[in-house]
């Protein structure tokens, strides 16, 4: 059992905060996601130490989803345990987000974007975390079989009921983002934020989405800025047995193609000249565009977390560095979420 947690009094000194679109909300430049490493099959005290350290370094935004684990729901349960103890006195300093859209329970009402599913999922998420409300509730993906008005109406209803303070969307195309934003605006609940995948090997949001977000006043939080660990040195000398790619999960073995690894090696060389790890440069690179509000990272342990947060020590790029990075930062076929961003709702 860890000792009683006392938050670092200097926790806000080293973090940069950015305004989220045209809203009144600031987010930390780096946020922590609980997609991996915080589920029921992981060591609770390790995840707890990461959460504590993140808050001590000014990370105020913690991002979850109903199905994060494994097993599904367990990341929210574990986060709820930390909220009830370590973070109990700090709830009003935190931005807690969750999402619904992917498979969560059997049957026709446990996935996608219906009002039935989103409403039930949020109620379950609140119960797992022991919260009266979340700060942000997302539609996790586009549902091509459900009218967009129904999905956005469910987000609006959650806000009006006080179960969420803000509404967000994830992996929506520029056109679907405009449609969603217009519906929410008409309902009186502006779309606060969009959460797309974005990294040096997955640059799809530069093809119109960032422009759309700027035009509509929506913030952007980029997930997987390290390309699920590919933009580190982890895979440059073979595949570690404990790495994500070896576990048959979302990081597919074919992503580690010779071409992609050659690009990663070249980018690592550039990072070394900047006095950064590749992970640090990859995060700083995502944040180079002021339209990106926050980079959403994961962390297996405190050491990994600290390495990523130290990206903020050097976020400036010269035009020459950006030009050199562009030669190697090309699409690596990593966008697992492309089906959503290509889809059109009813």
Buried (B, 14 or more C-beta within 10 A) or exposed (E): EEEEBEBBEEBEEBBEBBEBBEBEBBBBBBBBBBBBBBBBEBEBEBBBBBBBBBBBBBBBBBBBBBBBBBEBBBBBBBBBBBBEEBBEEBEEEBBBBBBBBBEBBEEEEBBBBBBBBBBBBBEBBBEBBBBEBBBBBBBBBBBBEBBBBBBBBBBBBBBEEEBBBBBBBBBBBBEBBBBBBBBBBEBEBBBBBBBBBBBBBBBBBEEEBBEBBBEBBBBBBBBBBBBBBBBBBBBEEEEEEEBBBEEEEBBBEEBBEEEBBEBBEBBBEBBEEBEBBBBBBBBBBBBEBEBBBBBBBBBBBBEBBBBBBBBBEBBEBEEEBEEBBEEBBEEBBBBBBBEBBBBEBE
